[in-house]
Amino acid sequence: MRHFGLFSILHIYKAYTAPRFQKPTMASTDKTAVPLSSPKSEATPPSAVAAAAKSPFNYSFVDVVLRVLLFAATLTSVVVMATSKETELVPVPGFPLIRIQLQAKFNHSPALVYFIAALSVTGFYSIITTLASLSIVLNPTYSKTFLLFFAFFDVVFVGIVASATGAAGAVGYIGLKGNTHVGWTKICNVYDKFCRYTASSLALSLFAAILLVLLSMISTFTLYKKIRD
């Protein structure tokens, strides 16, 4: 009976103390569940960074602006060169007292004719590529095809404009300085307006060549980014 009474007391003691030991375990599980929410808050910055990375610089808009500037530069250069004619009284060699009217005009030099033709074709090319670049901005479905076209033909027209500028610049330098070794006399001291117009046209064509170099770089870089992505 003594052992039975002791066993009964232990059984009642365990039954009384069991609910008290279960509460801390529930509290401990509640406490351990709190840190689980912290990694979720730390996982949000990478998504924000990824969203920011998907909005790169808009090279298409810059391309459109540069092509509009290219058209303006080539058109102005052609107009200035075409209107550079000037008529002056020039003394006859050997008879300085006798003067005749002579006209200086761009079509008197094959290099200046080539200059006009090259800049005119470049201006027409700038119109076509401006429209194509606008179509890329509005509908980028065929952007890779257009960018490949731009990257190739921009380089071609860099060579055309640079060669035309170099040829016309050589003629302009002879007109400004002359060449005593071959007996070519300078004419800019007589045809002042013609030389000023020619120099202005050459400056605009050089600006157009620089624009074409920038456009070629932008087209190549944008195409590389699209292929890589």
C-alpha positions as CSV (number, residue, x, y, z in Angstrom):
1,M,0.0,0.0,0.0
2,R,2.9,2.3,0.7
3,H,4.3,1.7,-2.7
4,F,1.0,2.1,-4.3
5,G,0.4,5.5,-2.5
6,L,3.9,6.7,-3.6
7,F,3.2,5.7,-7.2
8,S,-0.2,7.6,-7.1
9,I,1.5,10.7,-5.8
10,L,4.1,10.7,-8.6
11,H,1.4,10.1,-11.3
12,I,-0.6,13.1,-10.0
13,Y,2.5,15.3,-9.8
14,K,3.4,14.5,-13.5
15,A,-0.2,15.1,-14.6
16,Y,-0.2,18.5,-12.8
17,T,3.2,19.7,-14.1
18,A,2.9,18.5,-17.8
19,P,0.8,21.5,-19.1
20,R,3.3,24.0,-17.6
21,F,6.2,22.5,-19.5
22,Q,4.3,22.6,-22.9
23,K,3.7,26.3,-22.8
24,P,7.4,27.3,-23.0
25,T,7.8,25.0,-26.0
26,M,5.0,26.7,-27.8
27,A,6.5,30.1,-26.9
28,S,9.8,28.9,-28.2
29,T,8.4,27.9,-31.5
30,D,6.8,31.3,-31.8
31,K,10.1,33.0,-31.1
32,T,11.9,31.0,-33.6
33,A,9.4,31.8,-36.3
34,V,10.2,35.5,-36.1
35,P,13.6,35.4,-37.8
36,L,12.1,33.6,-40.7
37,S,10.5,36.8,-42.0
38,S,13.8,38.7,-42.1
39,P,15.3,36.9,-45.2
40,K,12.2,38.0,-47.2
41,S,12.9,41.6,-46.5
42,E,16.5,41.2,-47.5
43,A,15.5,39.5,-50.8
44,T,13.7,42.6,-52.1
45,P,16.7,44.8,-53.0
46,P,18.0,42.4,-55.7
47,S,14.6,42.6,-57.5
48,A,14.8,46.4,-57.4
49,V,18.3,46.3,-58.8
50,A,17.2,43.9,-61.5
51,A,14.3,46.2,-62.4
52,A,16.7,49.2,-62.6
53,A,19.1,47.2,-64.8
54,K,16.3,46.5,-67.3
55,S,15.9,50.2,-68.0
56,P,19.2,51.1,-69.9
57,F,20.0,54.4,-71.6
58,N,17.8,55.1,-74.6
59,Y,20.3,54.9,-77.4
60,S,17.6,54.9,-80.0
61,F,16.5,58.5,-79.1
62,V,20.2,59.7,-79.4
63,D,20.4,57.9,-82.8
64,V,17.4,59.8,-84.1
65,V,18.7,63.1,-82.9
66,L,22.1,62.6,-84.5
67,R,20.6,61.5,-87.8
68,V,18.5,64.7,-87.9
69,L,21.6,66.7,-87.2
70,L,23.4,64.8,-90.0
71,F,20.6,65.7,-92.5
72,A,20.8,69.4,-91.4
73,A,24.6,69.5,-91.7
74,T,24.7,67.8,-95.2
75,L,21.8,69.9,-96.5
76,T,23.4,73.2,-95.3
77,S,26.8,72.2,-96.7
78,V,25.4,71.4,-100.1
79,V,23.4,74.7,-100.2
80,V,26.4,76.8,-99.1
81,M,28.7,75.2,-101.7
82,A,26.1,75.5,-104.5
83,T,25.6,79.2,-103.8
84,S,29.3,80.0,-103.6
85,K,29.7,81.4,-107.1
86,E,31.3,84.8,-107.5
87,T,32.2,87.0,-110.5
88,E,35.1,89.3,-110.4
89,L,37.3,91.4,-112.8
90,V,40.6,89.6,-113.2
91,P,43.6,91.0,-114.9
92,V,44.8,89.2,-118.0
93,P,48.3,87.5,-117.5
94,G,50.9,89.7,-119.2
95,F,48.5,92.6,-119.6
96,P,47.7,93.9,-116.1
97,L,45.8,96.9,-117.3
98,I,43.3,94.7,-119.2
99,R,40.6,93.1,-116.9
100,I,38.0,90.5,-117.8
101,Q,35.1,89.1,-115.9
102,L,35.7,85.6,-114.6
103,Q,33.3,83.5,-112.5
104,A,34.4,81.1,-109.7
105,K,31.9,78.3,-109.3
106,F,31.9,74.9,-107.8
107,N,31.3,73.0,-111.1
108,H,34.6,74.4,-112.4
109,S,36.4,71.8,-110.2
110,P,35.8,68.1,-110.4
111,A,36.6,67.7,-106.7
112,L,33.9,70.2,-105.7
113,V,31.4,68.5,-108.0
114,Y,32.2,65.2,-106.3
115,F,31.8,67.0,-102.9
116,I,28.3,68.1,-103.8
117,A,27.3,64.7,-105.1
118,A,28.7,62.9,-102.0
119,L,27.0,65.2,-99.5
120,S,23.7,65.0,-101.4
121,V,23.7,61.2,-101.3
122,T,24.6,61.3,-97.6
123,G,21.7,63.7,-96.9
124,F,19.3,61.3,-98.7
125,Y,20.8,58.4,-96.7
126,S,20.2,60.4,-93.5
127,I,16.5,60.8,-94.3
128,I,16.0,57.1,-94.9
129,T,17.9,56.1,-91.7
130,T,16.1,58.7,-89.6
131,L,12.8,57.1,-90.6
132,A,14.2,53.7,-89.9
133,S,15.5,54.8,-86.5
134,L,12.0,56.2,-85.6
135,S,10.5,52.9,-86.5
136,I,12.8,51.2,-84.1
137,V,11.7,53.5,-81.3
138,L,8.0,52.9,-82.1
139,N,8.3,49.1,-82.8
140,P,11.6,47.4,-81.8
141,T,10.7,44.1,-83.4
142,Y,13.2,44.4,-86.3
143,S,15.7,46.4,-84.3
144,K,18.6,44.0,-84.8
145,T,18.2,44.0,-88.6
146,F,18.1,47.8,-88.8
147,L,21.1,48.1,-86.4
148,L,23.1,45.8,-88.5
149,F,22.2,47.9,-91.6
150,F,23.2,51.0,-89.7
151,A,26.5,49.6,-88.5
152,F,27.5,48.7,-92.0
153,F,26.3,51.7,-94.1
154,D,27.3,54.3,-91.5
155,V,30.9,53.2,-91.9
156,V,30.6,53.3,-95.7
157,F,29.3,56.9,-95.6
158,V,32.0,57.9,-93.2
159,G,34.5,57.0,-96.0
160,I,32.4,58.8,-98.6
161,V,32.1,62.0,-96.7
162,A,35.7,62.0,-95.5
163,S,37.0,61.5,-99.0
164,A,34.8,64.3,-100.4
165,T,35.9,66.6,-97.6
166,G,39.6,65.8,-98.2
167,A,39.3,66.3,-102.0
168,A,37.5,69.6,-101.6
169,G,39.8,70.7,-98.9
170,A,42.8,70.1,-101.1
171,V,41.3,72.4,-103.8
172,G,40.4,75.0,-101.2
173,Y,44.0,75.0,-99.8
174,I,45.4,75.5,-103.3
175,G,43.0,78.4,-103.8
176,L,44.0,79.9,-100.5
177,K,47.8,79.4,-100.6
178,G,48.6,78.5,-104.3
179,N,51.5,76.3,-105.3
180,T,54.6,78.1,-106.6
181,H,56.3,74.9,-107.7
182,V,53.8,74.2,-110.4
183,G,52.8,77.8,-111.1
184,W,49.3,77.6,-109.5
185,T,48.4,81.1,-108.2
186,K,46.1,81.6,-105.2
187,I,42.6,83.0,-106.0
188,C,41.2,83.7,-102.5
189,N,42.7,87.2,-102.6
190,V,40.4,87.8,-105.6
191,Y,37.4,85.6,-104.9
192,D,36.9,86.3,-101.3
193,K,33.2,85.3,-101.1
194,F,33.8,82.0,-103.0
195,C,36.5,81.0,-100.6
196,R,34.6,81.8,-97.5
197,Y,31.6,79.9,-98.6
198,T,33.8,76.9,-99.6
199,A,35.5,76.9,-96.1
200,S,32.1,77.0,-94.4
201,S,30.8,74.1,-96.5
202,L,33.9,72.1,-95.7
203,A,33.5,72.8,-92.0
204,L,29.9,71.5,-92.1
205,S,31.0,68.4,-94.0
206,L,33.6,67.7,-91.4
207,F,31.0,68.0,-88.7
208,A,28.8,65.5,-90.7
209,A,31.7,63.0,-90.9
210,I,32.1,63.2,-87.1
211,L,28.4,62.6,-86.7
212,L,28.6,59.5,-88.9
213,V,31.5,58.2,-86.8
214,L,29.4,58.6,-83.6
215,L,26.4,57.0,-85.3
216,S,28.5,54.0,-86.4
217,M,29.8,53.6,-82.8
218,I,26.3,53.8,-81.3
219,S,24.8,51.3,-83.8
220,T,27.6,48.8,-83.2
221,F,27.4,49.1,-79.4
222,T,23.6,48.8,-79.4
223,L,23.7,45.8,-81.6
224,Y,26.3,44.2,-79.4
225,K,24.2,44.8,-76.3
226,K,21.1,43.2,-78.0
227,I,23.0,40.2,-79.1
228,R,24.6,39.7,-75.7
229,D,21.3,40.0,-73.9
